[in-house]
Amino acid sequence: MAVERLQKILSNAGVASRRSAEAMIVAGRVAVNGKTLDTLGARADPEKDEITVDGTPVLRERYRYVALHKPTGVLSAVRDDRGRPTVTSLVDIPEATLRPVGRLDLESEGLILLTNDGALTELLTHPRHEVSKEYLVAIDQPLGKRGRERLVRGVRHEGERLKADSVQVVSPSGSPERPDPRWLLITLHGGRKREIRRMLSVVGRRVVTLRRIRIGPLALGTLGSGESRDLTPEEVEALYGAAKRAEAREGGSMARAATADPEPPMKPQAPHPIAIDGPAASGKSTLARALVERFGYVLLDTGLMYRAVALAAQRAGVPASDADACEELAGSGDLRLAIEGSEARVRLLDEDVTDLLRAPEVEGAVSDYAAIAGVRQELVAQQRFFAAMQPSLLVGRDIGSVVLPDAPVKFYLEASEEVRAQRRGEQAAEWGERQSASEAERDITGRDTLDSTRAASPLVVPEGAIVIDTGELDAGAMIAAAIAAIEERTT
């Protein structure tokens, strides 16, 4: 592409009108390849040059942003002379040369960002911007309150002062519920080499596992080891915003802030997480998928998690009567959620078993395993952690009452047994099963009895839930009513 005047490039990119673009240039807010150009005759090649306004790239469509869950044993580098695997070797994007933003040491795992956007790399890695990062850390022996407080105050190692923003005892999944004294959630904004390992060595602890789970607003979520995904435009904007807010707190962008245009108003934010409860075949899945498509939530059908426990127990030969063994299975870490598109799928020992969980032998056993209090306790903690990691919609039988009692919007769907038995028969046919009308009725009646009478988290109408009788409404009317309820609460 031919070299063009900067104000024309900015105008064509939709940054501002040509006249406003000229004011930006004169104010020194525009840079080309890192050099500020403040004369109106300045030119650039939009195909080759990196053009930024207030440090943000103008032509962002040329850039790629990838979140990767780095496994242990993989280098945070583009290449290695010794032939060891690198983070870029795990991401196949031939049209772009991606580089890791920051690093994780060889023995560490977790979230790392890969991009060819030099401006964002600078914002996220320069010490003055101080973007916070969270790490889930397992240590060889518990660390008491005084030791944790010492890390927050700061320690010295080899002449350097190392300091955590916060240190919290959590569960192995990162949840504050049912904390394990050997697992810590450490937040810091430094980024010195092997900082966490070094500061923990000062207080006499050895790191067993170190996993980064958050960079600023970007969360690892349920991304599996070695898996990657492209960031959404909203996530990229959030990363830029986090870095610039940190820079502004340090006074690094006061001059730009004085001349900058007011920030545009934020887009309305749909409330989340959303809870949908109800008995079997009440229409929960139909409503959930419609709301996911409308508002962009990530769907978790919590029933899949209980089915996965049942499948794992059947494979291991563990009966539902052995509550301790079932609880151990649920909390072992063998069961994992992985987001695919807009839904969470279930992995068991790294095998995607989602499509196996509707098998008759699993379907017939799941209620017995789901009634075990310890199993529900383990899975509820994982479900809450999932909901905290992204805008989520959770479906089940105790979401609004137990898992997310403070959810901003809760739905409870109901319908007569006759209507639901008919739906159950239709569902069975879709799943390749044969089920007579009488069998469907017995299935629904039996499921209702188990769900409503179990000691752990019985099926109830959650306090404050919006109750919808799906037997009285067609699918379109049900969905419209739910959308209206969410939009009323959108801010």
N, C-alpha and C positions, 0 to 999 in steps of 0.2 A: 504494500500500500504506500502511496506517496506521503512525503512529509507534509504535515498540516499545522496550522496555527493551533496553539493550545486551547484557546477559547472555543474554537470550532470543535475540537475533539471532545471537550467537556460538554458542550451543548449537544452534540450528536449522541453522547453516551447517556444523556438524560440527567446529568448532574445538576445543571442549572441553565437558565437562559444565557445567551451569549454575553449580554451585558453583565449579568451577575457573575459569570465566569471570569470576565475581565477584572472585576473587583477582587475576586479570589486570588487571581494571579498577582495583582499589584500588592495585595496584602501579604504576599509571601506564603500563601497556604498551599501552593501547587509545586510539586517536585517531579523531576524526570530522572529516573535511575538514581534516586537518592539525593539529587542536587536541586535545591530550590531555585526556580526561575521566576523572577518577579517583573519581567518586562513584557509588554504586550506583543512584541515581535517574536517571542519565543516560539519555537516549533518542535514537533516530535513526530515520531513514526508510531502510530498506535498498534502496528503489527509487531514491532520489535521492542519498543521502549516501555518501561514500567512507569506509569503515570499515576501519581497519588495526590489526593486532596486531604490535608490534615493527617497524612500518613496512611490513608485507606486507598487501596487500588481502585481506579476508575473502571478499568476494563476487566472486571473480575471473572467474566465467563471463560477467560483463558486459563484460569487457575483451577487446580484440583485440591480437594481437602479430604483426607481419608483418616478415619479413626481405626487404629489397629490394636488388637490385644496381643502385645508382644509376649511370646513364650519365654521361659528361661532357656539359656543356652543360645540365644539369638542376639547378635550385636546390634546396637543402635547406630548403624552406619549405612552408607550407601554401598560400600564394597569392602572386602577384606582380602589383603594380600595372602593370607594363609588359607583362604577358601572356606572360612567358617560362614554359616548362614547369617544373613543380615535382614533387617526389617524390610528393606526395599525388595528383597527377593521373595517376600511373602505376598506382595501386592503387584499384580500384573496390570500395569497401565502403560502400555508402550508409547502412547502419544505425549506423555509428560514425564519429566525427570523430577521425581519426588525426593525430598530430603526430610529426615526426621527433625522435628522441632524439639530441641533438648535431647536428653538421653536417659535411658535406664541401664544400669550396669548389667553385665552378662547374667548374673544369678537372679536378677529381678524380673518381674513380669508385670503386665498390666497395660494401661492406656498410654499410647503414644500417638502423636499426630504427625502425619506425613503430608507435605504440601510443597508446591513450587512457588508459593506466595512469600516473597522475601520480606515484605512489609509486615505481615502477620508474624512471621518467624522472629523478626526483630522485636516486635511488641511483646511476644510471649517469653522470650529468652533473656532480654536485657534486665539486669538486676533492678533497675530503677522502677520497672513496671510492677514488680512484685505480685504477679498473678498467683493465687493460692492453689495448692495441690493437696489432694488427700491420698493417703496410703493405708492399706490394710496390712498389718504386720503381725506375724506370729513370732514369738520369742521363746527361748529355751526354758525360761522359768518366769513366774509372775513378777510384775514390777509394781511395788506398792505405791500408795498415794504420794509419799514424799519423793520417790524416784520420778514419778510422772511430773510432779510440780517442778522438780529440778530441771527436767528437759525443757519446760516452758520458760523458766527463768533464764536458761542458757548454760552451756558447758563449754569447756575449752578442750580442743584436741589438736595436737601438733601446731599450736600457735594460733589456731582459728577458733573464733567463737561460733558455736552451733546452737541454734535455737528453734524450737517448735512453736507454732502458734497455739496448738492445743493437742492434748494426748488423752484419749478416752478409751476405757475398757469396753469392748464390744463382743458380739458373738462371731464365730468364724465367717458368717455371711456379711458382717459389717453392721448388723442391727444392734441397737442398744439394749434390746430385749434379750434376756437370758445370757448375760455377758459371760465370757470365758476369760479368766485372768491371764491367759497366755496370748490373747489377741488384743491388739491395740489399733485404734484409728488415729493416725497422726496427720495433722494438717501443718503445712509449712509453705513458705513462699520464697525460700532461699534458692536452692538448686545447686549447692556445692557438691563436689564429687563424693559419692557414697555417704551423703550427709547423715541419713538415718542410721545406717550401720555404724558409723563412727560415733554418733552421740549415744547410741545404746551401749556401745562397748565401754564408754566412760562410766556408765552406771552398772557395769558388770553383766550385761545381757548380750546374748548372741541371737542374731536374726535367723529364723528358720525359713520363713516365707515373707516376701515383700512384694506387694501388688499395688500399683497405682490405680486408683479407682475414679479419680476426678482431676481434671485440669480446668480451673475456673468454673464456668457453667457447664462444661462438657463432661458427661459421666460415661464410665465404662459400661454401665448397665449390664445386660446379659450377653454381651459379646463374648463368644467362646475363645479359648486360647488359639491363636493363629488366625482368627477370623478378623475381617475388616469390613468397613462400610463407608460410603460417602457421607459427608456431613450435609445437612440440609442448609439452605441459605440462611434460615433463622439461627442455626447453630453457629455459622460463621460470623454473622452479625453480633451474636452474643459474645463470642470470643474477642472480637474487636472492641466491643463495648467494655468488657471486663478489663482488658489491658489498658484502655484509655482512661477508665475511671481510676485505676491504680496509679497511672502516670499523673493524672490531674491532682491526686491527693499529695503527690510528692512535688507539685509545682512545676512539672516538666512541660506542661502545655498551656501555661497561663496566657502567653502571648496569643496563641491560636484561639484560646477560649474567648479572649476579648473581642476578636473580630469574627468569630464563627457565627453562622446563622443559627437561629433556634432549632433544636432538634425537632423533627417531625413527630406528631403524636403517635404513640404506640398503637398497634392494631389491637382491637378488642381481644381479650384473652378468655377463652372458654374455661369454665371452672373444671377443676380436676383434683383428685381422682373421682370417677363416677362409680357408684355401686349399683349393681342390678342383682336382685334376689328373687326367688320364687320357687315353687315346687317343680317337679319334673314336667317337661313338655308345656310349660306356661308361655313360651315365646321369647325366652331370654336371649337365645343366640340370634334370632331374627332382629330383635331390637338392638342388640349390641353391635352387630355388623353395620347396621344402618347409621348408628351414632359414630362409629369409628370412621366410616366413609365421610360423614358430614363434618366432623370436628377434628379429625386427624389423631384421635387417641390411639394408643397401643393396647390391644385387647389381650387380656389374660382370662381364660376360662379355667377357674381354679379347680373345677372338677377333674380336669386332666391331671393335675398334680396328685390327687387322691387315687386316680386310676393307675398312675405310674407307680405309686407305692404298692398298690395291689399287684401289679405286674411284677415288680421287683420281688415282692414277697413270694409270689407263686414260683418264680424262677429259682429263688433260694430255698424253697420248701419251708417257708415260715408261715404257720397258720395265724389267723387273726386272733386266736386265743392267746398267743404269745405277745402280749402288749409291749414288753420291754424290747424284744427283738424288732418289732415293727417300728417302734419309736426310733431305735438306732438306725434302721434303714432310712427313715424319713429325714434324719439329720446327718447322715453320713457324708453328704456332699456328692454322692453318686447321681442324685437327681438334680438336674440343672435346667434352667429356662434359657432359650435362645430366641431372640426376636428375628423373625423372617417376614419382611414386608411390614404389615401393620398388626401382626399377631405373634404371640409368644408360643413357641413349640417346646416340647419337652424332650430332653435328652437323658438317657440312663446309661451311665458309664460311656459317654460320648456317642451313644447310638441314638439317633432320632427315632423315638418310639411312638410319636404322636398318632400315626396312622394305625397303630396296633391297639390303641386304648379303647376302641369301640368293640373289640372282640367279645363274643358272648360270655366267655369264661372270666374276662375282666369285669365286664358290665355286671355280671351276676354276683361278684365278690366285693365290689368296691364299697358298698354300704357298710359291710362288716369292718373293713379296715378304716373307713372314714369315721366310724363311731369311736375309735380309740382316742382318748383325750390327749395322750402324748404325741400322737401323730398329728392331730389338729394343731397342737401348740407349736410344733416344729414348722409346719407348713404355713401357719398364720404369720409367723415371723418373716418367712421368706416372701410371702405375698405383700406384706407391708413394705419390705425393702424394695421390691419391684415397683410398687406404686410410688415410692419416693424418688425413683430414679428417672421417671419420664411421665408426661401427661398420659394417664392410664385410665382404662375402663376395666373393672373387674367384675366377673360374673360368677355367681355361686349360690349358696344357701345360707351363708352367715356373713356376707360382705358388709352390709350396712349395720348389722347388729354387733359383730365381733371384730372383723378384720379392719374395717374403716368406719367406725361409729361416728367420726367427725367429718365424713365426706360431705362436700358442699351440696351434692345432689345424690339422692338415693331413690331408686325405683324398686317397687315390689310388684311383681306380676302375678296374677291369679286367674284361674279359669276353673270351670266345673270338671269333676273327674271324667265325665263322659266326653267332653271336648278334648281333654288332655289325652285320654286313652286313644281317641281317634288319631290325634297327632302322633302319639307314640308308635302306633301301627304304621303310619306313613314314614316315620323316621326309620323304623326297623327295615322297611322295604328299601329305603335309600342306602342303608348300610349293608344290604345283601342278606338280611335275615328274614325268616318267615315267622310271623307272629299273628295269631288269630285275634279277633276282637276281644274274646274272653281272656286270653293271655295278656293282652295289652292292659285290660282293666285290672287284672290281678297285679300286674307289674306296677301300675300307677298307685294302687291302693297300698301295696306292700312298701313301696318307696316312700309314700307319704307318712305311713306309720313310723318307719325307721327315722325319717328326717325330723319328725315333730316330737318324738319321744326320747331320742337319745340324750344321755346325760350331758355330753359335751356339745355345746353350740347347737342347740335344737333350732329347727326352722321356725322363725317368728317374723312378724311384720316389724321391721326396724323402726325405732322412734324417728318421727319426722319424714318417713318415706312417702313418696308419691305412689299411691296404689292404683294400678291400672288393671281392669278386668278385661283380659285379652279375648275372652269368649264373647264379650259384648261388642268389641270393636274389630274391624278388619285390620290387616297389618298396616295399611297406609295411615289409618286414623291413629293407631297406637304410636307409630313412629312420629307422626306430626305432633301429638300431644307431648311426647318426650322431648323433641327438639325445641318446642316452645318453652318448656320448663327450663331447659339448659340456657337458652338464649335470654330468658328473663334474668338469669344470674350471671350473664357474661359481662365482664367489666372492661 
